[in-house]
Amino acid sequence: MGLAAYDVVENGSDWSIRHDEALEGSYDTKEAAFEAAVAAASLAIRQGHEVRVTAPSNEAGNRTALGGESN
């Protein structure tokens, strides 16, 4: 089994998950994208994969902790 990597990334004014070099989903907040990434990682770990989930600090996006219009 390989590595299943899920990276929360800014995508215009929204957030997406980069997985297998493709952007997946469109989320209003970084937190929502992170929660979706963790759910996908949970399935991958059950399948025997090594997993990695990353999310940027508040330096990314609109500089709020959760990545939305406000915290």
PyMOL Python script that loads the backbone (N, CA, C, O; Angstrom):
from pymol import cmd

cmd.read_pdbstr("""\
ATOM      1  N   MET A   1       0.848  -1.182   0.000  1.00  0.00           N
ATOM      2  CA  MET A   1       0.000   0.000   0.000  1.00  0.00           C
ATOM      3  C   MET A   1       0.887   1.236   0.000  1.00  0.00           C
ATOM      4  O   MET A   1       1.988   1.225   0.551  1.00  0.00           O
ATOM      5  N   GLY A   2       0.406   2.278  -0.611  1.00  0.00           N
ATOM      6  CA  GLY A   2       1.176   3.500  -0.712  1.00  0.00           C
ATOM      7  C   GLY A   2       0.706   4.571   0.246  1.00  0.00           C
ATOM      8  O   GLY A   2      -0.092   4.331   1.152  1.00  0.00           O
ATOM      9  N   LEU A   3       1.224   5.751   0.016  1.00  0.00           N
ATOM     10  CA  LEU A   3       0.871   6.918   0.813  1.00  0.00           C
ATOM     11  C   LEU A   3      -0.369   7.579   0.229  1.00  0.00           C
ATOM     12  O   LEU A   3      -0.424   7.849  -0.971  1.00  0.00           O
ATOM     13  N   ALA A   4      -1.350   7.836   1.060  1.00  0.00           N
ATOM     14  CA  ALA A   4      -2.537   8.605   0.669  1.00  0.00           C
ATOM     15  C   ALA A   4      -2.380   9.984   1.299  1.00  0.00           C
ATOM     16  O   ALA A   4      -2.532  10.137   2.511  1.00  0.00           O
ATOM     17  N   ALA A   5      -2.078  10.985   0.482  1.00  0.00           N
ATOM     18  CA  ALA A   5      -1.833  12.341   0.973  1.00  0.00           C
ATOM     19  C   ALA A   5      -3.018  13.238   0.636  1.00  0.00           C
ATOM     20  O   ALA A   5      -3.521  13.236  -0.488  1.00  0.00           O
ATOM     21  N   TYR A   6      -3.448  13.994   1.625  1.00  0.00           N
ATOM     22  CA  TYR A   6      -4.571  14.923   1.487  1.00  0.00           C
ATOM     23  C   TYR A   6      -4.094  16.282   1.978  1.00  0.00           C
ATOM     24  O   TYR A   6      -3.812  16.458   3.163  1.00  0.00           O
ATOM     25  N   ASP A   7      -4.007  17.236   1.069  1.00  0.00           N
ATOM     26  CA  ASP A   7      -3.514  18.567   1.404  1.00  0.00           C
ATOM     27  C   ASP A   7      -4.631  19.589   1.205  1.00  0.00           C
ATOM     28  O   ASP A   7      -5.165  19.721   0.104  1.00  0.00           O
ATOM     29  N   VAL A   8      -4.978  20.300   2.255  1.00  0.00           N
ATOM     30  CA  VAL A   8      -5.977  21.359   2.173  1.00  0.00           C
ATOM     31  C   VAL A   8      -5.289  22.569   1.529  1.00  0.00           C
ATOM     32  O   VAL A   8      -4.261  23.043   2.014  1.00  0.00           O
ATOM     33  N   VAL A   9      -5.870  23.057   0.434  1.00  0.00           N
ATOM     34  CA  VAL A   9      -5.263  24.159  -0.307  1.00  0.00           C
ATOM     35  C   VAL A   9      -6.295  25.220  -0.649  1.00  0.00           C
ATOM     36  O   VAL A   9      -7.477  24.929  -0.837  1.00  0.00           O
ATOM     37  N   GLU A  10      -5.827  26.443  -0.725  1.00  0.00           N
ATOM     38  CA  GLU A  10      -6.675  27.547  -1.169  1.00  0.00           C
ATOM     39  C   GLU A  10      -6.967  27.358  -2.654  1.00  0.00           C
ATOM     40  O   GLU A  10      -6.081  26.997  -3.428  1.00  0.00           O
ATOM     41  N   ASN A  11      -8.205  27.604  -3.040  1.00  0.00           N
ATOM     42  CA  ASN A  11      -8.618  27.455  -4.440  1.00  0.00           C
ATOM     43  C   ASN A  11      -9.522  28.634  -4.777  1.00  0.00           C
ATOM     44  O   ASN A  11     -10.745  28.538  -4.675  1.00  0.00           O
ATOM     45  N   GLY A  12      -8.916  29.738  -5.175  1.00  0.00           N
ATOM     46  CA  GLY A  12      -9.684  30.962  -5.386  1.00  0.00           C
ATOM     47  C   GLY A  12     -10.158  31.482  -4.041  1.00  0.00           C
ATOM     48  O   GLY A  12      -9.352  31.670  -3.130  1.00  0.00           O
ATOM     49  N   SER A  13     -11.440  31.712  -3.908  1.00  0.00           N
ATOM     50  CA  SER A  13     -11.981  32.171  -2.626  1.00  0.00           C
ATOM     51  C   SER A  13     -12.462  31.000  -1.766  1.00  0.00           C
ATOM     52  O   SER A  13     -12.969  31.206  -0.664  1.00  0.00           O
ATOM     53  N   ASP A  14     -12.305  29.791  -2.263  1.00  0.00           N
ATOM     54  CA  ASP A  14     -12.730  28.587  -1.545  1.00  0.00           C
ATOM     55  C   ASP A  14     -11.515  27.754  -1.154  1.00  0.00           C
ATOM     56  O   ASP A  14     -10.372  28.173  -1.336  1.00  0.00           O
ATOM     57  N   TRP A  15     -11.783  26.565  -0.614  1.00  0.00           N
ATOM     58  CA  TRP A  15     -10.755  25.625  -0.214  1.00  0.00           C
ATOM     59  C   TRP A  15     -11.038  24.281  -0.863  1.00  0.00           C
ATOM     60  O   TRP A  15     -12.196  23.899  -1.031  1.00  0.00           O
ATOM     61  N   SER A  16      -9.988  23.569  -1.228  1.00  0.00           N
ATOM     62  CA  SER A  16     -10.125  22.246  -1.827  1.00  0.00           C
ATOM     63  C   SER A  16      -9.130  21.299  -1.172  1.00  0.00           C
ATOM     64  O   SER A  16      -8.312  21.703  -0.345  1.00  0.00           O
ATOM     65  N   ILE A  17      -9.217  20.041  -1.558  1.00  0.00           N
ATOM     66  CA  ILE A  17      -8.277  19.027  -1.094  1.00  0.00           C
ATOM     67  C   ILE A  17      -7.496  18.547  -2.302  1.00  0.00           C
ATOM     68  O   ILE A  17      -8.080  18.132  -3.303  1.00  0.00           O
ATOM     69  N   ARG A  18      -6.165  18.606  -2.206  1.00  0.00           N
ATOM     70  CA  ARG A  18      -5.328  18.045  -3.265  1.00  0.00           C
ATOM     71  C   ARG A  18      -5.034  16.599  -2.888  1.00  0.00           C
ATOM     72  O   ARG A  18      -4.473  16.308  -1.832  1.00  0.00           O
ATOM     73  N   HIS A  19      -5.429  15.710  -3.783  1.00  0.00           N
ATOM     74  CA  HIS A  19      -5.197  14.273  -3.584  1.00  0.00           C
ATOM     75  C   HIS A  19      -4.854  13.675  -4.935  1.00  0.00           C
ATOM     76  O   HIS A  19      -5.577  13.896  -5.907  1.00  0.00           O
ATOM     77  N   ASP A  20      -3.772  12.924  -5.016  1.00  0.00           N
ATOM     78  CA  ASP A  20      -3.308  12.340  -6.282  1.00  0.00           C
ATOM     79  C   ASP A  20      -3.170  13.414  -7.364  1.00  0.00           C
ATOM     80  O   ASP A  20      -3.534  13.198  -8.520  1.00  0.00           O
ATOM     81  N   GLU A  21      -2.643  14.563  -6.972  1.00  0.00           N
ATOM     82  CA  GLU A  21      -2.366  15.695  -7.874  1.00  0.00           C
ATOM     83  C   GLU A  21      -3.616  16.332  -8.476  1.00  0.00           C
ATOM     84  O   GLU A  21      -3.505  17.141  -9.397  1.00  0.00           O
ATOM     85  N   ALA A  22      -4.793  15.988  -7.983  1.00  0.00           N
ATOM     86  CA  ALA A  22      -6.036  16.592  -8.460  1.00  0.00           C
ATOM     87  C   ALA A  22      -6.694  17.351  -7.312  1.00  0.00           C
ATOM     88  O   ALA A  22      -6.594  16.941  -6.155  1.00  0.00           O
ATOM     89  N   LEU A  23      -7.370  18.465  -7.633  1.00  0.00           N
ATOM     90  CA  LEU A  23      -8.127  19.199  -6.627  1.00  0.00           C
ATOM     91  C   LEU A  23      -9.518  18.606  -6.537  1.00  0.00           C
ATOM     92  O   LEU A  23     -10.193  18.404  -7.547  1.00  0.00           O
ATOM     93  N   GLU A  24      -9.936  18.331  -5.313  1.00  0.00           N
ATOM     94  CA  GLU A  24     -11.247  17.723  -5.087  1.00  0.00           C
ATOM     95  C   GLU A  24     -12.057  18.585  -4.141  1.00  0.00           C
ATOM     96  O   GLU A  24     -11.536  19.076  -3.139  1.00  0.00           O
ATOM     97  N   GLY A  25     -13.320  18.768  -4.451  1.00  0.00           N
ATOM     98  CA  GLY A  25     -14.243  19.487  -3.586  1.00  0.00           C
ATOM     99  C   GLY A  25     -14.053  20.989  -3.605  1.00  0.00           C
ATOM    100  O   GLY A  25     -13.039  21.513  -4.065  1.00  0.00           O
ATOM    101  N   SER A  26     -15.059  21.655  -3.092  1.00  0.00           N
ATOM    102  CA  SER A  26     -15.041  23.104  -2.925  1.00  0.00           C
ATOM    103  C   SER A  26     -15.726  23.399  -1.596  1.00  0.00           C
ATOM    104  O   SER A  26     -16.913  23.123  -1.421  1.00  0.00           O
ATOM    105  N   TYR A  27     -14.963  23.961  -0.666  1.00  0.00           N
ATOM    106  CA  TYR A  27     -15.451  24.173   0.692  1.00  0.00           C
ATOM    107  C   TYR A  27     -15.333  25.644   1.058  1.00  0.00           C
ATOM    108  O   TYR A  27     -14.394  26.322   0.640  1.00  0.00           O
ATOM    109  N   ASP A  28     -16.278  26.131   1.831  1.00  0.00           N
ATOM    110  CA  ASP A  28     -16.286  27.535   2.236  1.00  0.00           C
ATOM    111  C   ASP A  28     -15.173  27.864   3.220  1.00  0.00           C
ATOM    112  O   ASP A  28     -14.672  28.988   3.240  1.00  0.00           O
ATOM    113  N   THR A  29     -14.781  26.883   4.039  1.00  0.00           N
ATOM    114  CA  THR A  29     -13.756  27.141   5.043  1.00  0.00           C
ATOM    115  C   THR A  29     -12.664  26.080   4.977  1.00  0.00           C
ATOM    116  O   THR A  29     -12.872  24.970   4.488  1.00  0.00           O
ATOM    117  N   LYS A  30     -11.520  26.449   5.476  1.00  0.00           N
ATOM    118  CA  LYS A  30     -10.401  25.520   5.596  1.00  0.00           C
ATOM    119  C   LYS A  30     -10.783  24.382   6.537  1.00  0.00           C
ATOM    120  O   LYS A  30     -10.403  23.233   6.312  1.00  0.00           O
ATOM    121  N   GLU A  31     -11.524  24.695   7.575  1.00  0.00           N
ATOM    122  CA  GLU A  31     -11.946  23.682   8.542  1.00  0.00           C
ATOM    123  C   GLU A  31     -12.824  22.624   7.876  1.00  0.00           C
ATOM    124  O   GLU A  31     -12.647  21.432   8.127  1.00  0.00           O
ATOM    125  N   ALA A  32     -13.767  23.041   7.032  1.00  0.00           N
ATOM    126  CA  ALA A  32     -14.639  22.089   6.346  1.00  0.00           C
ATOM    127  C   ALA A  32     -13.833  21.186   5.412  1.00  0.00           C
ATOM    128  O   ALA A  32     -14.080  19.982   5.339  1.00  0.00           O
ATOM    129  N   ALA A  33     -12.878  21.768   4.705  1.00  0.00           N
ATOM    130  CA  ALA A  33     -12.024  20.974   3.826  1.00  0.00           C
ATOM    131  C   ALA A  33     -11.193  19.989   4.639  1.00  0.00           C
ATOM    132  O   ALA A  33     -11.023  18.838   4.236  1.00  0.00           O
ATOM    133  N   PHE A  34     -10.679  20.430   5.773  1.00  0.00           N
ATOM    134  CA  PHE A  34      -9.885  19.563   6.646  1.00  0.00           C
ATOM    135  C   PHE A  34     -10.723  18.394   7.141  1.00  0.00           C
ATOM    136  O   PHE A  34     -10.256  17.256   7.137  1.00  0.00           O
ATOM    137  N   GLU A  35     -11.946  18.657   7.565  1.00  0.00           N
ATOM    138  CA  GLU A  35     -12.815  17.582   8.053  1.00  0.00           C
ATOM    139  C   GLU A  35     -13.097  16.559   6.955  1.00  0.00           C
ATOM    140  O   GLU A  35     -13.131  15.357   7.219  1.00  0.00           O
ATOM    141  N   ALA A  36     -13.296  17.032   5.728  1.00  0.00           N
ATOM    142  CA  ALA A  36     -13.515  16.113   4.604  1.00  0.00           C
ATOM    143  C   ALA A  36     -12.251  15.301   4.321  1.00  0.00           C
ATOM    144  O   ALA A  36     -12.329  14.110   4.020  1.00  0.00           O
ATOM    145  N   ALA A  37     -11.091  15.946   4.418  1.00  0.00           N
ATOM    146  CA  ALA A  37      -9.829  15.247   4.192  1.00  0.00           C
ATOM    147  C   ALA A  37      -9.609  14.171   5.245  1.00  0.00           C
ATOM    148  O   ALA A  37      -9.138  13.080   4.923  1.00  0.00           O
ATOM    149  N   VAL A  38      -9.940  14.459   6.487  1.00  0.00           N
ATOM    150  CA  VAL A  38      -9.770  13.480   7.560  1.00  0.00           C
ATOM    151  C   VAL A  38     -10.716  12.292   7.354  1.00  0.00           C
ATOM    152  O   VAL A  38     -10.342  11.151   7.625  1.00  0.00           O
ATOM    153  N   ALA A  39     -11.914  12.549   6.887  1.00  0.00           N
ATOM    154  CA  ALA A  39     -12.843  11.448   6.609  1.00  0.00           C
ATOM    155  C   ALA A  39     -12.286  10.547   5.508  1.00  0.00           C
ATOM    156  O   ALA A  39     -12.353   9.322   5.608  1.00  0.00           O
ATOM    157  N   ALA A  40     -11.734  11.159   4.454  1.00  0.00           N
ATOM    158  CA  ALA A  40     -11.124  10.365   3.377  1.00  0.00           C
ATOM    159  C   ALA A  40      -9.906   9.612   3.891  1.00  0.00           C
ATOM    160  O   ALA A  40      -9.697   8.455   3.525  1.00  0.00           O
ATOM    161  N   ALA A  41      -9.100  10.248   4.731  1.00  0.00           N
ATOM    162  CA  ALA A  41      -7.914   9.601   5.286  1.00  0.00           C
ATOM    163  C   ALA A  41      -8.301   8.423   6.183  1.00  0.00           C
ATOM    164  O   ALA A  41      -7.595   7.416   6.232  1.00  0.00           O
ATOM    165  N   SER A  42      -9.404   8.552   6.878  1.00  0.00           N
ATOM    166  CA  SER A  42      -9.879   7.471   7.728  1.00  0.00           C
ATOM    167  C   SER A  42     -10.192   6.225   6.905  1.00  0.00           C
ATOM    168  O   SER A  42      -9.860   5.110   7.307  1.00  0.00           O
ATOM    169  N   LEU A  43     -10.822   6.416   5.767  1.00  0.00           N
ATOM    170  CA  LEU A  43     -11.103   5.290   4.877  1.00  0.00           C
ATOM    171  C   LEU A  43      -9.797   4.705   4.342  1.00  0.00           C
ATOM    172  O   LEU A  43      -9.636   3.486   4.287  1.00  0.00           O
ATOM    173  N   ALA A  44      -8.868   5.571   3.949  1.00  0.00           N
ATOM    174  CA  ALA A  44      -7.594   5.096   3.397  1.00  0.00           C
ATOM    175  C   ALA A  44      -6.802   4.293   4.422  1.00  0.00           C
ATOM    176  O   ALA A  44      -6.171   3.293   4.076  1.00  0.00           O
ATOM    177  N   ILE A  45      -6.831   4.721   5.671  1.00  0.00           N
ATOM    178  CA  ILE A  45      -6.078   3.997   6.703  1.00  0.00           C
ATOM    179  C   ILE A  45      -6.694   2.623   6.955  1.00  0.00           C
ATOM    180  O   ILE A  45      -5.979   1.668   7.259  1.00  0.00           O
ATOM    181  N   ARG A  46      -8.014   2.521   6.829  1.00  0.00           N
ATOM    182  CA  ARG A  46      -8.681   1.216   6.971  1.00  0.00           C
ATOM    183  C   ARG A  46      -8.291   0.272   5.843  1.00  0.00           C
ATOM    184  O   ARG A  46      -8.318  -0.950   5.996  1.00  0.00           O
ATOM    185  N   GLN A  47      -7.926   0.863   4.702  1.00  0.00           N
ATOM    186  CA  GLN A  47      -7.510   0.058   3.550  1.00  0.00           C
ATOM    187  C   GLN A  47      -6.020  -0.289   3.608  1.00  0.00           C
ATOM    188  O   GLN A  47      -5.508  -0.972   2.721  1.00  0.00           O
ATOM    189  N   GLY A  48      -5.328   0.175   4.642  1.00  0.00           N
ATOM    190  CA  GLY A  48      -3.938  -0.186   4.829  1.00  0.00           C
ATOM    191  C   GLY A  48      -2.919   0.830   4.347  1.00  0.00           C
ATOM    192  O   GLY A  48      -1.718   0.570   4.404  1.00  0.00           O
ATOM    193  N   HIS A  49      -3.374   1.983   3.873  1.00  0.00           N
ATOM    194  CA  HIS A  49      -2.456   3.012   3.385  1.00  0.00           C
ATOM    195  C   HIS A  49      -1.809   3.780   4.537  1.00  0.00           C
ATOM    196  O   HIS A  49      -2.389   3.914   5.615  1.00  0.00           O
ATOM    197  N   GLU A  50      -0.607   4.275   4.291  1.00  0.00           N
ATOM    198  CA  GLU A  50      -0.039   5.315   5.146  1.00  0.00           C
ATOM    199  C   GLU A  50      -0.769   6.593   4.758  1.00  0.00           C
ATOM    200  O   GLU A  50      -1.036   6.799   3.574  1.00  0.00           O
ATOM    201  N   VAL A  51      -1.103   7.458   5.711  1.00  0.00           N
ATOM    202  CA  VAL A  51      -1.834   8.677   5.370  1.00  0.00           C
ATOM    203  C   VAL A  51      -1.112   9.915   5.893  1.00  0.00           C
ATOM    204  O   VAL A  51      -0.388   9.876   6.888  1.00  0.00           O
ATOM    205  N   ARG A  52      -1.341  11.007   5.182  1.00  0.00           N
ATOM    206  CA  ARG A  52      -0.847  12.314   5.600  1.00  0.00           C
ATOM    207  C   ARG A  52      -1.934  13.333   5.273  1.00  0.00           C
ATOM    208  O   ARG A  52      -2.469  13.342   4.165  1.00  0.00           O
ATOM    209  N   VAL A  53      -2.259  14.190   6.238  1.00  0.00           N
ATOM    210  CA  VAL A  53      -3.219  15.276   6.044  1.00  0.00           C
ATOM    211  C   VAL A  53      -2.514  16.568   6.455  1.00  0.00           C
ATOM    212  O   VAL A  53      -1.960  16.654   7.551  1.00  0.00           O
ATOM    213  N   THR A  54      -2.535  17.573   5.577  1.00  0.00           N
ATOM    214  CA  THR A  54      -1.935  18.860   5.915  1.00  0.00           C
ATOM    215  C   THR A  54      -2.937  19.977   5.667  1.00  0.00           C
ATOM    216  O   THR A  54      -3.824  19.874   4.819  1.00  0.00           O
ATOM    217  N   ALA A  55      -2.767  21.048   6.435  1.00  0.00           N
ATOM    218  CA  ALA A  55      -3.571  22.255   6.261  1.00  0.00           C
ATOM    219  C   ALA A  55      -2.671  23.454   6.563  1.00  0.00           C
ATOM    220  O   ALA A  55      -1.848  23.391   7.476  1.00  0.00           O
ATOM    221  N   PRO A  56      -2.817  24.540   5.809  1.00  0.00           N
ATOM    222  CA  PRO A  56      -1.954  25.696   6.026  1.00  0.00           C
ATOM    223  C   PRO A  56      -2.346  26.491   7.272  1.00  0.00           C
ATOM    224  O   PRO A  56      -3.451  26.358   7.799  1.00  0.00           O
ATOM    225  N   SER A  57      -1.420  27.308   7.717  1.00  0.00           N
ATOM    226  CA  SER A  57      -1.688  28.177   8.866  1.00  0.00           C
ATOM    227  C   SER A  57      -2.602  29.330   8.443  1.00  0.00           C
ATOM    228  O   SER A  57      -3.078  29.382   7.309  1.00  0.00           O
ATOM    229  N   ASN A  58      -2.833  30.241   9.372  1.00  0.00           N
ATOM    230  CA  ASN A  58      -3.680  31.391   9.048  1.00  0.00           C
ATOM    231  C   ASN A  58      -2.975  32.397   8.144  1.00  0.00           C
ATOM    232  O   ASN A  58      -3.547  33.439   7.827  1.00  0.00           O
ATOM    233  N   GLU A  59      -1.746  32.106   7.723  1.00  0.00           N
ATOM    234  CA  GLU A  59      -1.060  32.958   6.746  1.00  0.00           C
ATOM    235  C   GLU A  59      -1.653  32.774   5.353  1.00  0.00           C
ATOM    236  O   GLU A  59      -1.471  33.636   4.493  1.00  0.00           O
ATOM    237  N   ALA A  60      -2.358  31.669   5.114  1.00  0.00           N
ATOM    238  CA  ALA A  60      -2.959  31.392   3.807  1.00  0.00           C
ATOM    239  C   ALA A  60      -4.372  31.941   3.736  1.00  0.00           C
ATOM    240  O   ALA A  60      -4.973  32.273   4.758  1.00  0.00           O
ATOM    241  N   GLY A  61      -4.890  32.035   2.537  1.00  0.00           N
ATOM    242  CA  GLY A  61      -6.280  32.457   2.350  1.00  0.00           C
ATOM    243  C   GLY A  61      -6.507  33.872   2.816  1.00  0.00           C
ATOM    244  O   GLY A  61      -5.718  34.770   2.523  1.00  0.00           O
ATOM    245  N   ASN A  62      -7.591  34.066   3.544  1.00  0.00           N
ATOM    246  CA  ASN A  62      -7.942  35.419   3.973  1.00  0.00           C
ATOM    247  C   ASN A  62      -7.412  35.739   5.356  1.00  0.00           C
ATOM    248  O   ASN A  62      -7.859  36.692   5.995  1.00  0.00           O
ATOM    249  N   ARG A  63      -6.459  34.942   5.818  1.00  0.00           N
ATOM    250  CA  ARG A  63      -5.739  35.164   7.074  1.00  0.00           C
ATOM    251  C   ARG A  63      -6.612  35.033   8.323  1.00  0.00           C
ATOM    252  O   ARG A  63      -6.357  35.686   9.334  1.00  0.00           O
ATOM    253  N   THR A  64      -7.645  34.185   8.249  1.00  0.00           N
ATOM    254  CA  THR A  64      -8.392  33.842   9.453  1.00  0.00           C
ATOM    255  C   THR A  64      -8.044  32.404   9.821  1.00  0.00           C
ATOM    256  O   THR A  64      -7.642  31.620   8.961  1.00  0.00           O
ATOM    257  N   ALA A  65      -8.194  32.065  11.066  1.00  0.00           N
ATOM    258  CA  ALA A  65      -7.807  30.731  11.535  1.00  0.00           C
ATOM    259  C   ALA A  65      -8.542  29.620  10.792  1.00  0.00           C
ATOM    260  O   ALA A  65      -7.937  28.603  10.454  1.00  0.00           O
ATOM    261  N   LEU A  66      -9.827  29.797  10.534  1.00  0.00           N
ATOM    262  CA  LEU A  66     -10.616  28.751   9.898  1.00  0.00           C
ATOM    263  C   LEU A  66     -10.741  28.925   8.395  1.00  0.00           C
ATOM    264  O   LEU A  66     -11.310  28.073   7.713  1.00  0.00           O
ATOM    265  N   GLY A  67     -10.207  30.034   7.871  1.00  0.00           N
ATOM    266  CA  GLY A  67     -10.212  30.241   6.440  1.00  0.00           C
ATOM    267  C   GLY A  67     -11.520  30.739   5.866  1.00  0.00           C
ATOM    268  O   GLY A  67     -11.663  30.817   4.646  1.00  0.00           O
ATOM    269  N   GLY A  68     -12.482  31.080   6.714  1.00  0.00           N
ATOM    270  CA  GLY A  68     -13.752  31.628   6.246  1.00  0.00           C
ATOM    271  C   GLY A  68     -13.755  33.135   6.330  1.00  0.00           C
ATOM    272  O   GLY A  68     -12.731  33.757   6.616  1.00  0.00           O
ATOM    273  N   GLU A  69     -14.906  33.716   6.081  1.00  0.00           N
ATOM    274  CA  GLU A  69     -15.024  35.169   6.150  1.00  0.00           C
ATOM    275  C   GLU A  69     -14.726  35.701   7.540  1.00  0.00           C
ATOM    276  O   GLU A  69     -14.215  36.810   7.696  1.00  0.00           O
ATOM    277  N   SER A  70     -15.047  34.907   8.539  1.00  0.00           N
ATOM    278  CA  SER A  70     -14.744  35.244   9.915  1.00  0.00           C
ATOM    279  C   SER A  70     -14.557  33.950  10.691  1.00  0.00           C
ATOM    280  O   SER A  70     -14.879  32.868  10.199  1.00  0.00           O
ATOM    281  N   ASN A  71     -14.036  34.068  11.901  1.00  0.00           N
ATOM    282  CA  ASN A  71     -13.863  32.867  12.711  1.00  0.00           C
ATOM    283  C   ASN A  71     -15.142  32.586  13.445  1.00  0.00           C
ATOM    284  O   ASN A  71     -15.223  31.612  14.193  1.00  0.00           O
TER     285      ASN A  71
END
""", "prot")
cmd.dss("prot")
cmd.show_as("cartoon", "prot")
cmd.util.cbc("prot")
cmd.orient("prot")
